[in-house]
Amino acid sequence: MSAIPAPLDRDAIDIVLFNAMGVLYSAADDVGDLLVPYLRSHGCVLRREEIVQLHQECSLGKMSSADFWATAGVAGASDEEYCRNHRLTEGVVAVLAELDATGVRLGCLSNDVSEWSKLLRERFGLGEYLTDWFISGDTGVRKPAPEAFTGLCRRLDVVPNRILLIDDRAENVSAARAAGLQALRYGTAHLSTMDGLRKELRPW
């Protein structure tokens, strides 16, 4: 996929959806950069592949976060302690506030554990700007599965082209476009900062 995004049809966009990890939050590989080290610090001896599989099951709503910690074999781990390791992407709140002021509807479409997603949005006050949350732990579908996109269009009752997805993973951007959504890939040389994203989204 080209690093240069396809031209946006800004006049058609009613809803802008942000991915969480790597866009709203600075850690793009939250499992590798945050979760695995956190588990290791609490005595987890599972192989990385096993941790990834457990995380995927939890992020599909197949187990609770409490069951995840128990299955990972860690003592003393908690949602609150783990989530304290996450950081907002620099400048993201300014972008959200600027978009919110235009009247465009804002939301989040992300592969994440339900309990962790709720804790993070409350901790950082993102609910002030993002009114729609489509989290795989709640919906049971992870991107880039086509149903992740067709399902949210049904729930929003919006035609795909009126939604813009901002995601850091190429496979998710490709799948969103294949489903008819507009999409930008964040984190490329062309869109590497929130200031760059703000400029890309103007003249909103």
Secondary structure by P-SEA (a helix, b strand, c coil): ccccccccccccccbbbbbcccccccccccccccaaaaaaaacccccaaaaaaaaaaaaaccccaaaaaaaaccccccccccccccccccaaaaaaaaaaaaccbbbbbccccaaaaaaaaaaacccccccccccccccccccccaaaaaaaaaaaccccccbbbbcccaaaaaaaaaabbbbbbccccccccaaaaaaaaccc
